[in-house]
Amino acid sequence: MKPTILQVIPALESGGVEIETLEIANAIISAGGRALIASRPGKMTSDALANGIDLRNLPLNTKNPFQMVKNIRLLKELILKEKVDIVHVRSRAPAWSVYKATRDLNVPFVTTYHAAYSSKTILKRVYNSVMARGDRVIAISQFILDHLTQQYANNSWFDPSKIHLIQRGTDSHYFDPSTISRERVQQLRKSWGISPDTRILLLPGRISRTKGQDLLIKALSLMKHSNVTIVLVGSAQGHESYRNDLLLLASSLGLEGRVQWKPPCSDIAVAYQLADMIVCPSLVPEGFGRLMAEAQAMKKPIIASDHGAAKEVIEEGVTGWLTPPGDAKALAQAINYALDLSQKRLNEMGTKGRARVQAYFSKEAMSSKTIALYKELLDKKKE
């Protein structure tokens, strides 16, 4: 009988966690298992169904304590009905419901710790701790592993032997510049209304005050290069006022027309190929930083803030550059330096960047390590 692995997330919207959930579901199927996802439907629901992944619509995108209690019963019913062997959760609110349901049913419980969650209050720290209570806890970077140890080492329930370092993976087949035609790139440039002689700084990701979009705009105002345009690509849903503030900031700095916002791109690899460089000026430490790995897989120079997992993903001066977080002047200097490099030097960096991603941050490595972790728990369950 095929082992059934249930993954639990709030909703199948677009984002790194959702992408990874589908990638692992596909790996489960390829390994001979049955992949089940419990969540609210979203933009990626059709992708899941197309790949033969079983979906269950549960109200998991909530922090309402009464609904979270109800979700315990719903999850227990689902686990028993579908004969679930392992439950893997990736978000804190549903994790508390999963924790209680799996403990009641004696079913193995896996968590993935995706970020260095803020823990300024005792209540917040307790809320976050569920992600460190799994029978196995996946840390997505060495930075997250160190954070886990620092946060919970003094708690009697914390067992560091249960933590497994499985760094995030990038699909180097999709993010492969050799597969993207010049026509596709030119078509995107034309649709964005950017002239052929304009150099492009790309910042992919949702519009958020933590992502540093405002810092990049300020850096552009300090740069010596004038034929440069910033393109912010990502969802502004729920942050429309901040998106408007960013465009007003650009105007106030004399950058009218040189900062553009675009909604999520259906083929982001083409956007990477179009860009001269990718910038990730995050103001808070990234748990991993998927776009940094994607940029390197696309052989593009990447500049990121020097904190979090960035120094694991980027090899300073070899595949990209790291700048002090929040320092617009340093960011401007790094971009100026990169734009002045010869194409030969950039090509060398690009080749090394892609090789680094394939060696350390491949989707295949992430998937195989996760499947091995599941098998370990399944074998232990048989004992």
Rosetta blueprint (number, residue, H / E / L):
1 M L
2 K L
3 P L
4 T E
5 I E
6 L E
7 Q E
8 V E
9 I E
10 P E
11 A E
12 L L
13 E L
14 S L
15 G L
16 G H
17 V H
18 E H
19 I H
20 E H
21 T H
22 L H
23 E H
24 I H
25 A H
26 N H
27 A H
28 I H
29 I H
30 S H
31 A L
32 G L
33 G L
34 R E
35 A E
36 L E
37 I E
38 A E
39 S E
40 R E
41 P L
42 G L
43 K L
44 M L
45 T H
46 S H
47 D H
48 A H
49 L H
50 A H
51 N L
52 G L
53 I L
54 D E
55 L E
56 R E
57 N E
58 L L
59 P L
60 L L
61 N L
62 T L
63 K L
64 N L
65 P H
66 F H
67 Q H
68 M H
69 V H
70 K H
71 N H
72 I H
73 R H
74 L H
75 L H
76 K H
77 E H
78 L H
79 I H
80 L H
81 K H
82 E L
83 K L
84 V L
85 D L
86 I E
87 V E
88 H E
89 V E
90 R L
91 S L
92 R H
93 A H
94 P H
95 A H
96 W H
97 S H
98 V H
99 Y H
100 K H
101 A H
102 T H
103 R H
104 D H
105 L H
106 N L
107 V L
108 P L
109 F E
110 V E
111 T E
112 T E
113 Y E
114 H L
115 A L
116 A L
117 Y L
118 S L
119 S L
120 K L
121 T L
122 I H
123 L H
124 K H
125 R H
126 V H
127 Y H
128 N H
129 S H
130 V H
131 M H
132 A H
133 R L
134 G L
135 D L
136 R E
137 V E
138 I E
139 A E
140 I L
141 S L
142 Q H
143 F H
144 I H
145 L H
146 D H
147 H H
148 L H
149 T H
150 Q H
151 Q H
152 Y H
153 A L
154 N L
155 N L
156 S L
157 W L
158 F L
159 D L
160 P H
161 S H
162 K H
163 I E
164 H E
165 L E
166 I L
167 Q L
168 R L
169 G L
170 T E
171 D L
172 S L
173 H L
174 Y L
175 F L
176 D L
177 P H
178 S H
179 T H
180 I L
181 S L
182 R H
183 E H
184 R H
185 V H
186 Q H
187 Q H
188 L H
189 R H
190 K H
191 S H
192 W H
193 G L
194 I L
195 S L
196 P L
197 D L
198 T L
199 R E
200 I E
201 L E
202 L E
203 L E
204 P E
205 G L
206 R L
207 I L
208 S L
209 R L
210 T L
211 K L
212 G L
213 Q H
214 D H
215 L H
216 L H
217 I H
218 K H
219 A H
220 L H
221 S H
222 L L
223 M L
224 K L
225 H L
226 S L
227 N L
228 V E
229 T E
230 I E
231 V E
232 L E
233 V E
234 G L
235 S L
236 A L
237 Q L
238 G L
239 H L
240 E H
241 S H
242 Y H
243 R H
244 N H
245 D H
246 L H
247 L H
248 L H
249 L H
250 A H
251 S H
252 S H
253 L L
254 G L
255 L L
256 E L
257 G L
258 R L
259 V E
260 Q E
261 W E
262 K E
263 P L
264 P L
265 C L
266 S L
267 D L
268 I H
269 A H
270 V H
271 A H
272 Y H
273 Q H
274 L H
275 A L
276 D L
277 M E
278 I E
279 V E
280 C E
281 P L
282 S L
283 L L
284 V L
285 P L
286 E L
287 G L
288 F L
289 G L
290 R H
291 L H
292 M H
293 A H
294 E H
295 A H
296 Q H
297 A H
298 M L
299 K L
300 K L
301 P L
302 I E
303 I E
304 A E
305 S E
306 D L
307 H L
308 G L
309 A L
310 A H
311 K H
312 E H
313 V H
314 I L
315 E L
316 E E
317 G L
318 V L
319 T L
320 G E
321 W E
322 L E
323 T E
324 P L
325 P L
326 G L
327 D L
328 A H
329 K H
330 A H
331 L H
332 A H
333 Q H
334 A H
335 I H
336 N H
337 Y H
338 A H
339 L H
340 D H
341 L L
342 S L
343 Q H
344 K H
345 R H
346 L H
347 N H
348 E H
349 M H
350 G H
351 T H
352 K H
353 G H
354 R H
355 A H
356 R H
357 V H
358 Q H
359 A H
360 Y H
361 F L
362 S E
363 K H
364 E H
365 A H
366 M H
367 S H
368 S H
369 K H
370 T H
371 I H
372 A H
373 L H
374 Y H
375 K H
376 E H
377 L H
378 L H
379 D H
380 K H
381 K H
382 K H
383 E L
